[in-house]
Amino acid sequence: VSKVEGMIEQEAVAEHALALLLSVGRYVHRGYSSVRESKWSERARYLGIELFNKRVGIIGIGNIGSRVAEILNLGLRSHVSA
């Protein structure tokens, strides 16, 4: 794997980790299932939590973890503990 390919993979994996974090925090799967069942009145239950200005813990601050921390810190102003 070349250095450029490694950097591309690092970014992709970091963004995927962040997408999963947002999906869990916002109850995306539950909300999707509720909409599929036409339970529109339940939509307020799936707002979830905001990451903006929250403390987020990361276990492992290597290549991927450090990039996730950077995105959280700079993009969402989250306070990161590693």
ABEGO torsion letter per residue (X at the ends): XBAAAAAAAAAAAAAAAAAAAAAAAAGAAAAAAAAAAGBAAAAAAAAEBBABGBBBBBBEABAAAAAAAAAAAAAAGBBBBX
